[in-house]
């Protein structure tokens, strides 16, 4: 396929221009006409110009496609589908209006795949690392049920909630993170520049120093002498932990442990269960069979431990057990949620009640996130206070003892 530069006039008679990728000039003309543009001139873009514009430096500095881009894409596709715009024309319009080169390339590849006769879900699956398995599965369900417009709307709402939760957690952890970084920097500066000066002063006392002072001086000397080993050890330990977490067993254990962490654990658990409930409700409402829906949702909750419990639910349903009994066997839902699932299963309103469960978990997550900073601040203050007390006792206790000894001699 070649790149063609075109000039034309839109439905209002305004002059417009741009570039499109197609096999022939007639293909470009067909695309422009489908976009409501009357072509005036179409010419092939010189390959050298493309190479100059798409050099290695631009590729290295090109911003990747992020969640906000997919969120905007979902919102735009919902609007275009609702307005009845054909899918190829919609992608051509989004490609021409997108300001991000990486997103333009993605849209161009998807449109090219659609031109070859593939379905939208199959075309998006070529970029599963960007869209994710749940997104593509829901698009496939929308194509099968004829509810693609509604699926785009639901996906947009789902992604907005997840983005909002992530942003609020980052905002709540921003202050404690800055305090922790400041503490680490302060400890490094004290051990490298301040304590060695006091060590020279204490050396002239010719007296036995308190154990706290000896500990501080020893740690400072060790840090100055072995700082390359310390830095290498921290980096090595971080890489080993990261490599272990990437293994299936390590990821499972970490996902299980972080749900039990103080303060943060309940927030992670409720946010994960809210994502499960909303994803399950969205899949079920779109007509996905229960077993298939739970299989997809288990892969999208972003927690291996919770995912295994969802797969446990799926296996129980395959054996013919009820949803409420399978949910109770997982041990992660509260009695109130289990009762709501039971009522929804009996009344046939499981979809609506799952949305209610998602909303309940979301409200609890929001409440806990608002109190996250207030819960962490006392811990940070206690750590800072202990550090300051340790330094004060280690530095000033010898001076205090020396002053008392001098006063005692003077009084004698």
Helices and strands as residue ranges (DSSP letters): E 2-9, E 15-22, H 25-34, E 38-44, H 47-53, H 56-61, H 67-82, H 87-97, H 101-115, H 120-125, H 128-131, H 133-145, H 148-189, I 190-194, H 195-203, H 211-225, H 227-246, H 248-258, H 264-285, H 290-298, H 304-318, H 323-330, H 335-347, H 350-370, H 372-411
